[in-house]
Amino acid sequence: MILLRTVQRAAFSCFAAFAAAVLASVTHAAPAHAQGDEQRSAARTAATEGLQALSEGRYKDALDLCTRAESLMHAPTHLLLIARAQVKLGHLVEAQEAYIKVTRDTLAPDAPHAFVDAQRTAAEEQAELAPRVPSLKVDVEGATSEQASVMLNGAPFARALVGLAMPINPGTYTLAAKAPGAEASPVTVTVAEGAKQTVLLSLRALLAPVMAETAPEGQGEPVVSHGHGGVLAAGWTSLAVGVVGLAAGSVFVVLNHSELSDAEGLCSNNVCPPSKKGTIESDASSASTDSSLAWVSYGVGAAGVLAGAALLWAGMRSSGGPPEPPTSSATVMPLVGPRMTGLKVVF
């Protein structure tokens, strides 16, 4: 019990002595950094609270308070506290930089002893920390460092660092890389204290997208194939035209016979009255026109049916199954009038 109290008193004495040194150093900080009594007082308060938080294990609070104190007024003692808080938080790289800043600080000949002690202590603690700081080296295979874009935990990784062993805080990291036409699979690595880790990112060429059909070089735009569906559609269309043509031919045949019957009905015993001559000639002329249109319609219809059948057969072979008729249908309606003869097709 007596030994425990002695240790506690010694620890408190050290803390009180360091606190006094911090306060004294803030009071005697270099005038070049001083901004007035208000800032000196605020820096003194922040440094004191930061030192208290550090002794109580509140390292984030200590880092925040000491950083504020340093921003208000520069002092090596502030940087020393910042370095110690960073060490406790596992920010070994940041701690090492803070220690180095303390050791490289130029002190005035009449600088407080606390500043001199802070430099000496920072050099000792930095030497102890150095072996604990791990390093990570990232190598890229398949492209130069200028061509490759490396990502570290989703953030851009400086190209100048590729191939160099850089200090890094202990932790888990995911690295990925890509280059024009190439990409590397992500690699996740856990870096421990004092480790010297190397990660190799191997770039592999990306697969080119598959084009439907490509036209020969120098022969215009690529020809895109629409498959057997286009052939079947053309076949059904041709077949529909053929059916319409055959139907039209049949209508014109009926009209031809009707016109001839009307003309013959005006005559009896092969004798045609002169008064009916104009009507008979008109009926005969219409019958002749209907006959010609019937032959033309039959020709178009036959060609359409044959072409449609051929296209449907070709489309059926390419699709491997029977053709499916289109959802739409065509309706053929004859148009007959005193001076008009024709067809109306509705799809």
Secondary structure, 3 states (H helix, E strand, C coil): CHHHHHHHHHHHHHHHHHHHHHHHHHHCCCHHHCCCHHHHHHHHHHHHHHHHHHHCCCHHHHHHHHHHHHHHCCCHHHHHHHHHHHHHHCCHHHHHHHHHHHHHCCCCCCCCHHHHHHHHHHHHHHHHHHHHCCEEEEEEECCCCCCCEEEECCEEECHHHCCCEEECCCEEEEEEEEECCEEEEEEEEEECCCCEEEEEEECEECCCCCCCCCCCCCCCCCCCCCCHHHHHHHHHHHHHHHHHHHHHHHHHHHHHHHHHHHHHHCCECCECCHHHHHHHHHHHHHHHHHHHHHHHHHHHHHHHHHHHHHHHHHHHHHHCCCCCCCCCCCEEEEEECCCCEEEEEEC
